[in-house]
């Protein structure tokens, strides 16, 4: 029985890694579409959301089937519970990528407001957090998970910096308001992606160490 359960759990982890790959790809393409001003690429991101949504359903069903068939206990039960939460976070990351792509389509209706520097850097950091958070889950590595949590502050700083800069543009030229707002929203979507990656990392720490560090930033750093 345990051997079959272990096989199901391995299949579950592999499915989550594939879904994370899809989400990471959507995030990357949505920002690439923005930077390269490629409307077709942005529409591809929007269309690809169906695949992420379908995978979320399949992973949910796999979790529920495993619970029903094997009635896991202790660590195995916690792992499945965490997988359900991670699955939801990944699906929401896909939604945020779609939101970025939709903002891109709107931004391409007008000339470029300014060279994009901080948003691509912010996106690269958020993507790395997504990858590292899933690696931490698969490897059950709390140290890697803590490192992801610590990177969230850097993403927040990018978000604040982008907001302040674009607010200046809006104050100086009312014609820049629509484009500035759309870029601010892109930044906020990236910040939410980083938040979801942080959620996954926090879940890993709880899974491995039994510590709930949500809302306790001082507990994130290793002693």
N, C-alpha and C positions, 0 to 999 in steps of 0.2 A: 504493500500500500504506500509506504513512504517513498519507495523508488518512483512510483507513478506520480506522486505529489511533487517530487523533486523535478521530474520531467516537465510537469505543468508549470512550475515556478520558473524554470529555465525558459520555457516558451513565452511566459508572460514578460520576463525581462527583455527578451529579444524583441518582442512586439513593441514594448515601450521605447527601446532604442531606435527602432525603425520609425516610430511616430515622431520621436524627437528629431530625427534626421529630416523628416518632412517639414516639421515646424521650423527648424533652423534654416532649411533651404528657402522656405517662403519668406522668412525674415530677411535673409540675404538678398533675395531677388527683389523684394519690395523696395529696399533701400537702393539697390543697384538701379532699379527702374527710375527712382527719384533722381539720383545723381546723373544718370545718363539721359534723363528725360525721354524715357522709352515707354510710351503708353501701352503698346502691345504687351510688353513684359509685365506691366502692372496688371493688365487684364488677365494674364496667365496666372498670376498669384491669386486673383479673385476667384478664378475658375478652379484652382487647385484646392480650394477650401473643402470641397465635397469629399476629397480623398481623406483629409484629416478627420473630418466629421465621421466618415464611415469607419475609420480605424478606431476612433474613440468608442463607437458602439461595439465593435468586435472585441476590444480589450475589456470593456465593461462586462460583456457576456462571458468572456474567458474567466474573469475574476469570480463572477457569480457561479459559474459552472464548477469551478474548483472548490469554492466554498461548499456548494451543495453535495458534491461527490465525495470529498475527502474530509470535510469538517476539521480543517487544520486548527492547531492550537499554538499558543505561545508565539514564538518568533515567526513561524510561517503565517499565522493569522495576522500579525502586525504587518508583515510584508505585503500581504494582499490588500489590507486596508490602505496602506501607503500607496500601493499601485493604483488604486481607485482614485485617490486624491491627485497623484501625479498625472494620471490620464486626463483629468479635468484641467489641470494647469497647462498641459501641453495643448489641449484643444483651444484654450483661451489664448495661448500664444499665437496659434494659427489665426484666430480671429483678429488679434492685434496686427498681424502682418497684412491681413486683408484691409484693415482700416488704413494702414499706411499706404497701401496700393490705391485705395479710393481717394485719399488726399492727394496722391501723386497725379491721378487723372485730372483732378481739379486744378492743381498747380500748373499743369501743362497747358492750360487754357490761356495763361498769361506769360509774359517774359520772366526770365529768371530774376528773382529779387536780389540775390547775393550768392557768391560762391559758397558751396556747402562744404564745411570743414568739420565742425563739431558733430553734426548729425552722423556722418559715416563713422567717426571714431566711437561715438556712443553706441552705434549699431554693432560695431565689431566687438565691443566689450560685452554687450548684451548677448550676442551670439555665443561668445566664449563661456559666459555664465550658464547658458542653456546646456551646452555640451558638457561642461564640467559637473554640473549638477546631476546629469544623468549618469556620467561616469562614476560619480560618488555613490549613486544608488546601486548601480550594477556591482561595483566593487565593495560596497558597504564600507566606504572610506569616510569617516567623520572629519578627518583633517582636510580633505579636499572639499567637503561640504562647508566647513567653516570658512575656507578661503573664498568660496562663492559668496557667502553672506557678507564678508568684509568688502567685496567689490561693489556691493549695492550702493554704498555711499558715493563712490566715484560716479556712478550713473546718475545719482541724484544731483551731484554737482554739475554735471553736463546739462541736465534738464534745467536747473536754475540759471545757468549761464546763458543758455539758448533763449530762455524766456526773457531775461533782462535785455539781451541784445536786440531781439525782435520787438520788444516793447519800445525801444528807442526808435526803431524804424517806423513804427506806427505813429509815434508822437510827432515825428518829423515830416511824415508824408501820409495823408489819409488814403492815397491810392495804394499804399503798401499794406493796408490793414488786412484785406482778404488773404493775400499770400502769406503774411506774417502769422495770421491765425492758423492757417493750414500747416505751416511749418512747426508752430508750437504744438499742434495736435500730434504731428509725427513724433516729436520729442516725447510727448506724454505717452504715446503708444509704446515707444521703446522703453520708457521708464516702467510701464506696466509689465512688459516682457521680462525685464530684470527682476521685478517683484515676484513674478511666477517662478522664475528660476530660483530665487531666494526661498520661496515656499518649499520647493522640492528639496533644497539643501537642508532646510530646517527639519523637514520630515525625515531625512536620512539620519540626522543627528539624534532625533527622537527614537528612530528605529534601532539604531546601534547602541546608543548610550542611555536611552530612556529619559533623556532630558528634553523638556519643552522650552526652547529659547525664543519662541515667538514673543514679540513685544519686549524683549529683554536684550537690547543691543550689547550691554556690558558683558553678557554671558557668551557672546559670539567668539570673542578672541580667546585663543588657548592660554592657559595659565602660564 
